[in-house]
Amino acid sequence: MLTPREIIFLVRFFNKGLININMSEDKKNQYKQTLNLPKTAFAMKANLAQREPQRLKAWEKADVYGQIRKKFAGRETFILHDGPPYANGDIHIGHSVNKILKDIIIKAKTQQGFDAPYVPGWDCHGLPIEHKVETKVGKAGVKVDHKTFRQKCRDYATRQVDGQRKGFVRLGVLGDWQNPYLTMNFKTEADIVRSLGKIIDNGHLVRGFKPVYWSVVGGSALAEAEVEYQDKNSFSIDVSFAIADQQGFANSIGGLEGEGKVSVVIWTTTPWTLPANQAVSVHAELDYVVVECVTDKGIKQRLVLAEALYESALQRYGINDFNIVARFKGEAIENIALCHPFYDKTVPVILGDHVTTEAGTGCVHTAPDHGVDDFVVAKKYGIETLNLVGDNGVYNENTERFAGQHVYKVDEPIIEVLKEQQRLLAVEQIRHSYPHCWRTKTPLIYRATPQWFIGMEQQGLLNSVKSAVEGVQWVPDWGRARIDGMLASSPDWCISRQRTWGVPITLFVHKVTQELHPNTVALIEQVAQRIESDGIDVWFDLDATELLGDEAGDYSKVTDTLDVWFDSGVTHYSVLKNTPGLSYPADLYLEGSDQHRGWFQSSLKTSIAMNGTAPYKAVLTHGFVVDADGKKMSKSQGNIVAPQEVMNELGADVLRLWVAATDFSGEMSVSNEILKRVSDSYRRIRNTARFLLSNLEGFDPATDLLPNDKLLLLDRWAITRAAELQEEILAAYNDYQLHAIYQKLHNFCVVDLGGIYLDIIKDRQYTTQADSVARRSAQTAMYHIIEAFTRWIAPILSFTADELNEHIPGERSSNIFIEETYTGLAHLLDESQGEGALMQTLCDVKVAVNKAIEGERANGTIGASLEAEVVIYAEPSLVAQLTAIEDELRFVLIASAVTVISDQAAPENALATDIDAMKLVINKSEHKKCARCWHYRPEVGTLAAHPELCQRCVDNVDGAGEIRLYA
């Protein structure tokens, strides 16, 4: 069945001058039968959206992934460990980027002969799933018992995994989809518990009471990795703390002048923390001043401010008339008592190195309940926490004035009280970056609570982690700086959560001493064995006497759950070490740039804590997806590109090509317009492959493949160029420079093939005898190229490559993904004979001449390129090169005649070209056009047997056939 384009081609071929209209129909058919017209069953129109699902079904039926594993079993391995996406919601464009990149790399490594399994995984525990289930069945322990609630969470996560799995499979990602790892699998949950035991055995677990990020929505502690920063409106206030002993202060600093009560001024953007204030911190070495000024009510006062900040502070207060009446170092006022701004108590001035002059007043409101620096500095002075805020973010009954009020809503009441007490110097609303829960997107607070931590300083863990970073390859290079920055001041990692749906912290703590049971590690293994059989409910249902016997009454069973980052962070043990076919450490971890504070870091810390080595040899990072204007995607902006819609309209291969074509080291821009351009590029690649296939009609590589020494120069050049490109592509795959592969492939299709090689060989392919050396040489080259080309694109354009594989002549493997790198390419140009230089010259000259011919066509001097007769005026060295291929130069330049003359004879009207050593004259041929090859030749009309043909066409039709040596 001919395509519409092929029908148009034939109409033009026979009705627009190729064959004399006066020829008989028999004559026309006779000449038609002598042409080798292109033919292939590989469709011009891809119809990816319709064809890809059919191909997926065929892959599943044939167990393509199983075929790959079987063929490459026992080879050197390449292990890419899948970072688990969270089992919640449909896949989005970011998911698609991540999975496609992994799939491309694994397929490329497989093609290079590695055994590269892909075991996908999902993160299944945690707060978002709890929230989803709560909306359906109510809160655990209130409307439904905890065990039922956990089962509902498991059921929900299972449905989410199934939905996301279908989306990933639709992308063309090959993997062990029927046996993924899930953090909620009983065996994985057991191994997560075992990992905790190993960390405890190595001395890295500590219990501490300190401020941690707290989600008042989730009622749970969070780790640094679960925190993201979003803009938030907050009240910014300046508050004065009156000095309790005015004379004592004067004595401490010496030389105090002026009038008015002296107050120390703090600045804060968290008014809600003032009920928990227990001190004001200053820096021992900073310079401070006492500023005398007048309030808006005409009362003199003296304010203590850092010298570097007093001018900006007074500007906030609207004070222009002032005097500096004292100067002193911060250490001079250590332990000076201050009056709390609205409680009847005093708080001390303490010294802290965390105080800076970047903003504020240089005097820092200190509430050890609600800040790490505050907690640390207060501890030095023996100041304890107050614990006024409950799990739900509400001040408890011990909180004077504000009991029962939520921290989210108490700012304004506190500000009103400060006004009443005449302690508020300034108030404004600012928009600033503020910590939010990564999952719930709600603001966080710092709250001091008893929690379990992996101690980063204990046993020198942080230093070991930092040292391990040096032995890892970071792609792109900036990944190293990012992880270094994350680890620079990494605090102890809070791994405990107050959740229902999570892996339990399976510990027994002595009720009096608060020490762990002395047989903790052995007890953990006993619990792990039970979990492996029956899941995490075993721990929550466990009667302590089953394990502790008579000691049970002395110990409390910990009910906290593990941070989900711990779950995924220890998959180097639960998955890599415990899954057949995988191994530790992984060759590669590949995730988005946010995972430097997430999975990359949690995996590294736990691996060092457990094994003393990094879990990965290399870490590859990709950027976030943004729209064409660089804006973050959101429903409110209306700029979301859904992968499902792209696949349903354009096909997964177009989406895969966009991923490969985009430099993933930075932000990745996508839009419908961008995808449309990618779709155009896809068509160019597909049509190039189709042209190669269509000209392999009747070619059997078993019998028709020519040896390299029988190939024409141009064909040897094409194979050499393909061999060079293959080396570049393999290097780019190994360096993870996928966008470079796309650029090289596209350039090869447009320039090397479309602009030069395929353009030149059309004449030879169509007009020479079917089994001639000239045609078989071209077919041999095209066969080698399509074999290699199909494998080059297979990791990226997987559906298209597998479809191509079915149409390449010769015996084929059942699918493209068990084919290895093609070995039929070689460097075939004889450089000792200057063939490489000659071909480069011919390419350059072709481009220059074609440009000049197009110019003549544009101004109407000639019509088709073959109407041109070209005279080249060149310097002697160029003349020698061009005449080396004799009359075949006209086939290279696609002109009916080409004459090469010394540039000394160039007329004044000769056209200058981009080649300095060459000028041109282009004339319209006065000869008749050959009805078969369309060349304008002097012998057309003079050959009795075939007056419509040129001599070479007569030779091809009735004779021994045309001889070609070069092109």
Secondary structure, 3 states (H helix, E strand, C coil): CCCHHHHHHHHHHHHCCCCCCCCCHHHHHHHHHCCCCCCCCCCCCCCHHHHHHHHHHHHHHHCHHHHHHHHHCCCCECCEECCCCECCCCCCHHHHHHHHHHHHHHHHHHHCCCECCCCCEEECCCHHHHHHHHHHHCCECCCECHHHHHHHHHHHHHHHHHHHHHHHHHCCCCCCCCCCEECCCHHHHHHHHHHHHHHHHCCCEEEEEEEEEEECCCCEEECHHHEEEEEEEEEEEEEEEEECCHHHHHHHHCCCCCCCEEEEEEEECCHHHHHHCCEEEECCCCEEEEEEEECCCCCEEEEEEECCCHHHHHHHHCCCCEEEEEEEEHHHHCCCEEECCCCCCEEEEEECCCCCCCCCCCCEEECCCCCHHHHHHHHHCCCCCCCCECCCCEECCCCCCCCCCECCCCHHHHHHHHHHCCCEEEEEEEEEEEEEECCCCCECEEEEEEEEEECCCHHHHHHHHHHHHCCCEEECCHHHHHHHHHHHCCCCEECEECCCCCCECCCEEECCCCCECCCHHHHHHHHHHHHHHHCCHHHHHCCCHHHHHHHHHHEEECCCEECHHHHHHCHHHHHHCCCCCCCCCECEEEEEHHHHCCHHHHHHHHHHHHHCCCCECEEEEECCEECCCCCECCCCCCCCCCHHHHHHHCCHHHHHHHHHHCCCCCCEECCHHHHHHHHHHHHHHHHHHHHHHHCCCCCCHHHHCCCHHHCCHHHHHHHHHHHHHHHHHHHHHHCCCHHHHHHHHHHHHHHHHHHHHHHHHHHHHHHCCCCCHHHHHHHHHHHHHHHHHHHHHCCCCHHHHHHHHCCCCCCCCCCHHHCCCCCCCCCCCCHHHCHHHHHHHHHHHHHHHHHHHHHHHHCCCCCCHHHEEEEEEECHHHHHHHHCCHHHHHHHHCCCEEEEEEHHHCCCCCEECCCCCEEEEEEECCCEECCCCCCEECCCCCCCCCCCCCHHHHHHHHCCCCCCCCC
